[in-house]
């Protein structure tokens, strides 16, 4: 009986020598196929601590080299910084929770004159305005993206939420306050 040594199967993408993840492709090319993207050469893997010759960090979101000040702190990474820049993190959060991009958020903000859709103000703590959505469509924090309304300051967003998104309840509250105006 003779022992035969078999070489591990390699990716079907021309020139890729990585081991198979699926029947025909490596992990990276399998992911490209799964996302419906054309197969391309995979970029080299870099550690989160990698820096270019100018000391800049690579954002894995936008694939740009930028100053460390454009990244938030993280205890989960070797270099103490997130792998995505602040802008890519914000874009990812908006996409995940509300189904909108950072560009769409910024366009809404410009259309509203830079302030809350209700009072026109901003948040006193400097935080971004909240994305308001119809809770009758999507209860909770995550939305389908079709029920996004406008951008609200924290006070107006909380007030509408506490009034359970019910216009009549808000009218009744306004009438109550009107009774005690001096």
Residue pairs with C-beta under 8 A, 6 or more apart in sequence:
8 19
8 20
9 19
9 20
10 16
10 17
10 18
10 19
10 20
10 26
11 17
11 18
11 19
11 20
11 24
11 25
11 26
11 29
12 24
12 25
12 29
13 25
13 26
13 29
13 39
15 41
16 25
16 26
16 28
16 29
16 41
16 42
18 26
18 27
18 28
18 29
18 42
19 26
20 26
21 27
21 30
22 30
22 33
25 33
25 39
26 42
28 42
29 39
29 42
32 38
32 39
32 40
33 39
43 63
46 58
47 78
48 57
48 77
48 78
48 79
48 81
48 83
49 77
49 78
49 79
50 57
50 58
51 57
52 58
52 65
54 65
55 68
56 65
56 66
56 67
56 68
57 65
57 66
57 67
57 68
57 71
57 79
57 81
58 64
58 65
59 65
59 66
59 70
59 71
59 83
59 84
59 85
59 88
60 83
60 84
60 88
61 83
61 84
61 85
61 87
61 88
61 89
61 91
61 92
62 85
62 87
62 88
64 85
66 85
68 81
70 85
70 86
70 87
71 81
71 82
71 84
71 85
71 86
72 81
72 82
72 86
72 89
73 80
73 81
73 82
74 80
74 81
74 82
77 83
82 89
84 92
87 102
90 102
90 128
91 101
91 102
94 100
94 101
94 102
94 104
94 105
94 131
95 101
96 142
97 131
97 141
97 142
97 143
98 131
98 133
98 142
98 143
98 145
98 148
99 143
99 144
99 145
99 146
99 148
100 108
100 131
100 145
100 148
105 128
105 131
105 151
108 150
108 151
109 129
109 151
112 150
112 151
113 120
114 122
115 121
115 122
115 129
115 153
116 122
116 129
116 151
116 152
116 153
116 156
117 132
117 149
117 150
117 151
117 152
117 156
118 152
118 153
118 156
118 160
119 153
119 155
119 156
121 153
121 155
122 129
122 153
123 129
123 153
123 154
125 154
127 154
129 151
129 152
129 153
130 151
130 152
130 153
130 154
130 157
131 148
131 151
132 148
132 149
132 150
132 151
132 152
132 157
132 160
133 143
133 147
133 148
133 149
134 147
134 149
134 165
135 161
135 164
135 165
136 147
136 165
137 143
137 144
137 146
137 147
138 144
138 147
152 160
160 170
163 169
163 170
163 173
